[in-house]
Amino acid sequence: MLAKKVLTDIKNDLEPFIGNKIKLRANRGRKKIIEKTGVLESTYPNIFVIRLDEKQIERRVTFSYADILTDAVQLTFFQGEENIDFRVRSC
């Protein structure tokens, strides 16, 4: 039950940033790390959606909240001149 609460807390922490510009760094395994910028589009009970800034195609990627918990995904939010690193607080 504690794990479910931690994942719900991550979702609740992300919700105020919906619509904000974001820098995504995702570890896809086998030394494949992607770094992209986009916008946090929406949050759902088990996943969140990021719309990527790409030249010709509008692309969306989804990640689970467990990806943030395990540091497979790192997020940095841009608010004006300030950058905010999103990290999970210690339990």
Secondary structure, DSSP 4 states (H G I P E B T S, - for coil): -HHHHHHHHHHHHHGGGTTSEEEEEEE-STT-EEEEEEEEEEE-SSEEEEEE--SS--EEEEEEHHHHHTTSEEEEEEETTEEEEE-PPP-
